Amino acid sequence: LLVFDARGTIGQGPGLHALIAGVGYYPYLRGGESPRSDLGLTQLTSATPTALAIYNWLVRERYQPQVPLATCRLLLSSSSEPKEHSIDLVDGASTATLSNFLLAAHELREDAATHPDSMVLVYLVGHGAQFGTEQIFFLRDFGGPIGSLLHNSIDMASLVDGLNADPARPVMAQTQLFFLDMSRRKLRELEPYLLSSRPTRVFDWPMARPEYRRSVTVFFAAQVEQHAYGIPDGLTLFGDALLSSLSGSAAEMLTTQGQQQWGVTSLSLFSGIQHEAQVAAERLNLPSPLKVEVSGTLTGRGAPFHCLKEPPHVRVSITVTPAEQNAELTIMNAQGQLVVTIEAAAHNTIELPAGIYLLSASIEGQEIRQIFDASPPNSEIVVNADVDPMVKY
Amino acid sequence: MDEAEDIIRRPGIHLFVVGISEYDHLPPRGQPGTESSMGLHRLASPALTGYRFYRWLVEHKEQLVLPIATEQLLLAPSPQELEVEPGLADYVRDCSFDEFLRTAKQWRQEAANHPDSIAIFYFAGHGLQRVRKDHVMLMQDFADGLGARLRKAAETSSLYDGMAPTGQLPNMARKQLYFVDACRLPPELSLSLELQDASPVWDPSALLDQEAGEVIEDDRDAPLFFTTLSGAESYALQGKPSLFCQALIRCLDGGTGTMLRQGASGRDEWVVSDKSLSFGLNYHLPRVAREINRRQQCKSQWHGNEFALLNLPSPPTVEVSCEVEPEYLAQYTTVGIHDDTDSMVLPQFVVDPHPYITTLDGGRYMVDAIGESGNEVRSGSGLYSATPPSTDWLITLK
């Protein structure tokens, strides 16, 4: 199950514990080896590539942690390699069956219960559905001949709730991020089983328990009754949007231990994913705008999660009023260094590293200076020579 | 089309505010309860809370991004609240479960007048967050001893789900805001209630669009704010609005904001959006609670995009924490803050205590700092943003 393990080097300190599951191959659904259940669900070609992309991002040094990566567990079921179940794709990865998932979740909880400053990241991609009021996730063996219909599916709420602290585990990672990259449609074919079949609970937990503080954020790839989308043999839109967001479009200035740095928080991720998903939906001409849903306990400006090595690039749109031929815009950074000089048109678009800048211009005889923020993902500036007489700087 | 009809067809804000203090079947505080009262007592804050929230919106209607089109108020104040706020007397209404259902239905119809409308729901009163099942809101005739315990309790998720657009209500307001400002139920009762069903607000089959024959996707931008964490306390002082409401009004009064567009100094366009409300509530609520030695933190759920609720006439107030690097020079460092017209926005100050906390208008500033200690003189300057509700500045001296 473990594809990354740095517990030995981290010792007693906090770490990030990740669980990634990508289920693209379902042997008992249409297109599989032994199709038995026809719920209108077919094989998925974007689930495994997405899970691998998230794994690569996390493990292969792109993650700039708030806390070091301690463990990563990876479960895969690939549509392209049914016989090998894709476990050879990454050393140590396991097949995304129910029993492996339960084991991985159990181990994740034990690791997360060692330090309150640890973090948990769970990314699940594959088929999902709303069943009554529950969101369920279908594992590889869903629809198989053993057990009830929903035996090989899991109840998402039980996973999220079960990773809270309880009297048996008074210490628990207080920052937890869940990415549920799956459809949230209600399947009419499952309605007859509402009373008889239950998804598997990942954990039990005491019903009346004292409050433990944790910052838990659950990102759904779709709203209730909506589909999640993926590019055939490519990434899911949600996964792609998440990776783009982590690369910078969700960044904001963080101050940690006196140091200021561009980084991503649970709340800034929401805006970033939403933005990127909508850009992708427009590009792909999807029938309706893609809407990510987020729930959870958001504290402050969100839990810091990932730092960037450099400021992300921001598209800055500068509108100059009145537009004047031969006007020149000079932009300096916060340290007073010249960044760029441009011939100004009425509308100008430039790309700048995120940060704060001083813009100088001479328009219709007025010397204009204006401080502006270049904040991800886009910034819009209005330089208006009509209203602001310049005072020296 | 007459003017009134015209107004109702235009996008507007549709309010539904419920504040229940005077529960018919709960004992006053300090008196023993009944079998069905489950340890709960009457309250002396929710009706005032709902009223103050409503009045704030009415009194600041010029700032709202849309006019208030319709208002539904269900307020059941305690004698103490009526004493504090006599104006409440004009708004006293039956807040029974049936009346709640009738009003919710009316509000739903009104909010379905235009997709660009905004629907706002605020509930203050007793509530319960069950561990696995949904949050429920207890109505005025709760604990009447008839039927199941939660018969007069409305499922919050049912109300929310029923406000989605349907084939019959395709013009439902796509921007919606929900505030559930509810006291907790004693934890020892949570287990017994976990297994009980509360009452849905709508018939679930009405939401399936079977009659209309088409499915409309739920494309609302509709965050929910719960005023406390699951299982945690939600506080109010008797005869005063809840702490959550106080924090919310601080936010609306400019304690938070999102910059829409950057103009020259003083000409930025600021709004209070649902997202900036979340930032602001997470900042102000713990502080309001700390003023009475309590801890309270809100929980929010997010659906859809950020949207603006009101325009701010001036930049929001930002708490700025100034730190100096190297730290040992902090108490010998003088800082000057200017806007981009070179006007000094604050008198120069020494960074003592360190970090030095001050307040500024949201915006961007030029900062000059000089640190002098003995023969050591260092200086620093740079551009900084003051982003609501609070910002940390690190001034590096070289």
Interface residues (C-beta under 8 A of the other chain):
Chain A: T133 A157 D161 M207 A208 R209 P210 E211 R213 Q223 V224 E225 Q226 M253 T255 G258 Q259 Q260 L267 F270 S271 Q274 S288 P289 K291 E293 V294 S295 G296 T297 L298 T299 G300 R301 N333 A334 Q335 G336 I356 Y357 L358 I368 R369 Q370 I371 F372 D373 S379 E380 I381 V382 V383 N384 V387 D388 M390 V391 K392 Y393
Chain B: V131 R132 D134 S157 D161 P187 E188 S190 L191 E194 V215 E217 D218 D219 L229 S230 G231 A232 M259 R261 Q262 G263 A264 S265 R267 K275 S278 F279 N282 Y283 Q297 K299 S300 Q301 W302 H303 G304 N305 E306 E323 E325 D339 D340 T341 D342 S343 R364 Y365 M366 S381 G382 L383 Y384 S385 D392 L394
